[in-house]
Amino acid sequence: MDVAGDPLAAVAMLVQSIGVPFPGEALLLAAAAWATARHLPLAMVLVAGYLGATAGSDIGYFLGRRGGRPFVERFGSTFHIRPGHLALAELAFARHGDKAVLVAHLVFGLRTWASMLAGMAHMPFWRFQIFSAAGSLVWVAAIVLAGYAVGSNLPLLGSIAGAIGIGGAVFIAVVVSVLLVAQERATRRR
């Protein structure tokens, strides 16, 4: 991963930012932790992740611009997007498109839809690019910093993992899963 980690981080972020269900953040976090633990330049991971995230957002924008509403209506049901939700999103986007693109980069799952909605709304590409690039930079930097924290504390994390054991790890995973499912259900009800 010393040589391949940075391109892998870029590709992971690109694929995820396009909208493919892919663990881009996890791979970027792992690449940053690996670089930190091996005393490799963390800036390269940041740049690679940023370029991948920005390129993926641009592809999402162009998919929205070319395919537009028919594309989202056709495949939206796969992601539980109803026509009413799409209409509300378009209305909100028309009023707050710049802020939506910027903030959506910081919210898991919204990145791609904001890029597509920007394309569907025919937001000028240069304007989209400014807010998308800023959001991508903040998002990727946060993940890389978290990876730095993990990579810097590998001995501590190893001792914690040894102390809680497999049972403790399973318990934590179950609790986190229950919380995520509860949050998802609450979001759907709203």
Sequence and secondary structure as in RCSB ss.txt:
>XXXX:A:sequence
MDVAGDPLAAVAMLVQSIGVPFPGEALLLAAAAWATARHLPLAMVLVAGYLGATAGSDIGYFLGRRGGRPFVERF
GSTFHIRPGHLALAELAFARHGDKAVLVAHLVFGLRTWASMLAGMAHMPFWRFQIFSAAGSLVWVAAIVLAGYAV
GSNLPLLGSIAGAIGIGGAVFIAVVVSVLLVAQERATRRR
>XXXX:A:secstr
 TTTHHHHHHHHHHHHHHT    HHHHHHHHHHHHHHTT  HHHHHHHHHHHHHHHHHHHHHHHHHHHHHHHHHH
GGGGT  HHHHHHHHHHHHHHHHHHHHHHTTSTTTHHHHHHHHHHTT  HHHHHHHHHHHHHHHHHHHHHHHHHH
HHTHHHHHHHHHHHHHHHHHHHHHHHHHHHHHHHHHHHH 
